[in-house]
């Protein structure tokens, strides 16, 4: 009977040790995803521009003039806004995630229908007294 009790105690102790070991391994910080390389960013921009060209109204809003240049601008602008998770989403599902309205407004301002980005607003110089 002692041997059965001691083997059960050993099994329970081993289970606790294994559980603690797994818990410690899970608690360790996970390595961060490496920053995308220039080649992967170029590939990402090309993929975004292609998707934009397939449905410019969805990605650019109203107006379909100068679609090629606007989609290139859209791709360059949006690729800077995407998180690593969104980049993985694009690569896995071959779909672009929706961007929030405030960011969409920034993209539309950066890539107007005429194709050239709008100049940044300059603040008035301060007068010195």
C-alpha positions as CSV (number, residue, x, y, z in Angstrom):
1,X,0.0,0.0,0.0
2,X,2.9,2.3,0.7
3,X,4.3,1.8,-2.8
4,X,0.9,2.7,-4.4
5,X,0.6,5.8,-2.3
6,X,4.2,6.9,-3.0
7,X,3.7,6.3,-6.8
8,X,0.5,8.4,-6.7
9,X,2.3,11.1,-4.7
10,X,5.2,11.0,-7.2
11,X,2.7,11.3,-10.2
12,X,1.0,14.2,-8.5
13,X,4.2,16.0,-7.8
14,X,5.4,15.5,-11.3
15,X,2.1,16.9,-12.6
16,X,2.6,20.0,-10.5
17,X,6.2,20.4,-11.6
18,X,5.2,20.0,-15.3
19,X,2.3,22.5,-14.9
20,X,4.5,25.1,-13.3
21,X,7.1,24.6,-16.0
22,X,4.6,25.1,-18.8
23,X,3.2,28.1,-17.0
24,X,6.6,29.7,-16.7
25,X,7.3,29.0,-20.4
26,X,4.0,30.7,-21.4
27,X,4.8,33.7,-19.1
28,X,8.0,34.4,-20.9
29,X,7.9,37.5,-23.2
30,X,7.4,36.5,-26.8
31,X,9.9,37.8,-29.4
32,X,8.5,40.7,-31.3
33,X,7.9,40.3,-35.0
34,X,10.8,41.6,-37.0
35,X,10.3,44.8,-38.9
36,X,9.4,44.3,-42.5
37,X,12.3,44.6,-45.0
38,X,12.4,47.1,-47.8
39,X,11.7,44.3,-50.3
40,X,8.6,43.1,-48.3
41,X,7.4,46.7,-48.1
42,X,7.7,47.1,-51.8
43,X,5.8,43.8,-52.3
44,X,3.1,45.0,-49.9
45,X,2.8,48.4,-51.7
46,X,2.4,46.6,-55.0
47,X,-0.2,44.2,-53.6
48,X,-2.2,47.2,-52.1
49,X,-1.9,49.2,-55.4
50,X,-3.2,46.1,-57.3
51,X,-6.2,45.7,-55.0
52,X,-6.9,49.4,-55.3
53,X,-6.8,49.3,-59.1
54,X,-9.3,46.4,-59.1
55,X,-11.9,48.5,-57.1
56,X,-10.8,52.1,-57.0
57,X,-14.1,53.5,-55.8
58,X,-13.9,51.3,-52.6
59,X,-10.3,52.4,-51.8
60,X,-10.2,55.9,-53.1
61,X,-13.8,57.0,-52.7
62,X,-15.6,59.0,-55.4
63,X,-13.8,59.9,-58.6
64,X,-11.9,57.6,-60.8
65,X,-9.5,60.0,-62.6
66,X,-5.8,59.2,-62.6
67,X,-6.5,55.8,-60.9
68,X,-2.9,54.4,-61.4
69,X,-1.2,57.3,-59.7
70,X,-3.8,57.6,-56.9
71,X,-3.6,53.8,-56.2
72,X,0.2,54.1,-56.0
73,X,-0.2,57.0,-53.6
74,X,-2.9,55.1,-51.6
75,X,-0.5,52.1,-51.4
76,X,2.4,54.2,-50.2
77,X,0.3,56.0,-47.6
78,X,-1.7,53.0,-46.3
79,X,1.4,50.8,-46.0
80,X,2.8,53.3,-43.5
81,X,-0.4,53.0,-41.4
82,X,-0.6,49.2,-41.1
83,X,0.4,47.3,-38.0
84,X,2.3,44.1,-38.2
85,X,-0.9,42.1,-37.6
86,X,-2.6,43.9,-40.5
87,X,0.3,43.1,-42.8
88,X,0.1,39.4,-41.8
89,X,-3.6,39.6,-42.5
90,X,-3.0,40.8,-46.0
91,X,-0.4,38.2,-46.6
92,X,-2.5,35.3,-45.3
93,X,-5.9,36.3,-46.7
94,X,-4.9,38.4,-49.7
95,X,-7.4,41.0,-48.6
96,X,-6.9,44.5,-47.3
97,X,-8.3,45.3,-43.9
98,X,-10.7,48.2,-43.6
99,X,-9.0,51.4,-42.3
100,X,-10.7,53.7,-39.8
101,X,-12.5,56.7,-41.1
102,X,-10.0,59.2,-39.7
103,X,-7.1,57.4,-41.5
104,X,-9.2,57.1,-44.7
105,X,-9.6,60.9,-44.6
106,X,-5.8,61.3,-44.3
107,X,-5.3,59.0,-47.3
108,X,-7.9,60.9,-49.4
109,X,-6.1,64.2,-48.5
110,X,-2.7,62.7,-49.3
111,X,-4.0,61.2,-52.6
112,X,-6.5,63.7,-54.1
113,X,-8.2,63.1,-57.5
114,X,-5.6,65.1,-59.4
115,X,-3.0,62.6,-58.2
116,X,-0.5,65.0,-56.5
117,X,-0.5,65.2,-52.7
118,X,-2.0,68.3,-51.2
119,X,0.6,70.5,-49.6
120,X,0.8,70.5,-45.9
121,X,-0.8,73.5,-44.2
122,X,1.8,76.0,-43.1
123,X,1.3,77.8,-39.9
124,X,1.5,81.6,-39.9
125,X,4.9,83.0,-38.7
126,X,4.7,84.4,-35.2
127,X,5.2,88.2,-34.9
128,X,7.8,89.2,-32.5
129,X,7.1,92.3,-30.3
